[in-house]
Amino acid sequence: MNEELFDIYNLDGTKTGRIATMKEVKTERLAIKTAAVWFVNSNGQILLQQGGKQGHKSFGEWRLTVTGKTDAGETTLDTAQRETFEELGLNIPKDQFKLIQTLLYNDFPDYPYFCDIYVVFIDFEASEIKIDKAEVADLKWFDRDYLINWEQNNMHVNKKYFSLRLNNLLEWLDKNGSKK
């Protein structure tokens, strides 16, 4: 198996021209890029995935539907499309992904990273998706109000990242409408 390689970025988001392995990224605390995707249906519901990788720190957590690291030579849009296909089996055209925000996580324990967050407006039954059970335990559409009250609803989430990303999505949807 080939080792994954990543383009390296300065903390202002510019590409350095260097390519590094994950071991180098972690050892030297180098910044990379990642992509994350929210899915919103025509009822305004938001699709979440429940982490299913046994032994992984996010096992059982509800989170953004699709996330992944951006490989060397890839754009974050390429990553979003690739990860959507790998995790959900959906081949969505690139023009359906709307970039809503770029966040810098400079306090991540292993290394800093930029996360380009996309939204896709799409309708399908979550139960019809053939998920990668090694990565995903479950998929479910949630009403906005339920997610806003995730603490009262005892949802198991990564509190730090989930709240920030959810609030940013909801603000974007309020400004731009919940449709394309």
N, C-alpha and C positions, 0 to 999 in steps of 0.2 A: 504494500500500500504506500502510495506517495504521501509525503508529509505536506500538510496544507501550508500555503504561502499567502502572506498578506501584504498589501501596500501599507506603508507607514505614513502617518500624517503628523504635521506640527499641531500644536494645540490651538492654532488659529484656523485649522481646517485645511490648510494647504498640503498637498502631497510632497513628501520629501524626496521621492525618487528611489527610496530604499524599499526592498522587499525582504521580509523576515519570516521565520518560522514562528509558531506559537510559543515555543520554548524561549526564543529570543524576545518576543513580545512581552512575555511574563517576566523574564529575568531583568530586562532593561526598562520595563514599564513604558513600552512604546504604544502610541495611539494608533488604533485601527478604526475601520468603519463597519457598521452593522446596519441591518434593515429590520423593520418591524411593520406588520400589517394588521390593521383593524378591518373587519368586515361589517358593513351596516346594510340591513335589508330595507325594503320599501315600507315596512312598519316602524322603522326607526330603531329596531332591535340591533344589539351588538353581539357578535359572535365571539365567544371565548373558548379557549382550549384548556383542558385540565392536564397538567404535566403527568406523563405516564412512565417516565424513565426511572425504573427502580434504582434506589441509591443516590439519585441526583438530588441536589439541594432543593429543586423546585417540584419534586414529586408531590402530586396531589394539589398543587396550587393552580388556581384559575388565573389565566394570563392572556395577553394579546394572542390572537389566533396563530400568527406566524412570526417567527424571529430567526435570524441567522447572521453569521459573520460574512463579510464581503471578502471574497477571495481576490488575490492579486489579479489585476487586469479587468476585474468586474466593476460595474457601477452598483450603487445600492439598489437601483431599479432592477438590474439583472438579478441581484440577490433576492429581492422581494418576489420576483416572478419564479425563480428557481425553487426557493423554499416553499412557496405556495403549492407548486407542483409536487415537490418531494413529500411534504407533510400532509397535504389534502388531496392530491391527485387532480387538482384543478389547473387547467392550462388557460390562464387569463391573459389576454393581450396587454402589453405594456401601457397602452393608452388608457386603460381602466384604473391604473394605480395613480392616485392623487397624492403628491407629497404635501404633507401638512406641517411638518416641523422637523428640525434637526436639533437634537439635544446632545450635549457633551456630558458624559459621565466621567468626571475627573477623579471621583472618589471611589470608583469601583476597586475592590480589594486587589485584584491581580494586575490590572492595566487600565489606562484611560481608553474610552472609546466614544466615537460619535455614533448616534443612532438616528438614521433617517426614518421617520415614521410616515407610513402611507395609509390611506383609506381606500377601500374598494366598495362600491355600492353594488350589491348582488343579491339575488334571491335564490335560495335553495333550501331544502330540508337538511338540517345538520345530520340527521340519521341516514341520509343517502350518501354521505361522504365516506369513502373508504380511507380511514385514518391509519397512519403508521403507528400501530399499537406499541412499538418499542419507544416511541417518542410521546404519543398522545393517548391519554386514558379516555377522554371524552370531549365532545364538542357540544356546545349548547348556545342557543340564542337567548339573550337576556334583555328584558325591558330596561330602558334608561333609568327609571326610578328605582328599580331593584338594585342596579349597580351603584347608583349614587349613595344608597344606604347599605353598602356592602358590609360594613362593620356590624350593623344591627341584624343583618341577615346571616351573620356568622360565616361569610365566605372566606375560605382559606386562600389568601393572596400574599404576595410580597408587598407589604404595606408601603415601603419606600417608593418602589417603582410603579406599582399599580395605580396608586392615587394620583401621582403626577401625570402619568400617561393618560389615564381616564379623564382627568380634569382638562387636559389639553385637547383631547378629542372632543369632549362636550363643548368646550369654548369654540373650537373650529366649526363644529356642526351648527352651533347657534349663529355664528357669523355668516356661514356659507350655505346654510340650509342642510337638511338631511338627505338631499338628493344630489345628483351629479351637478 
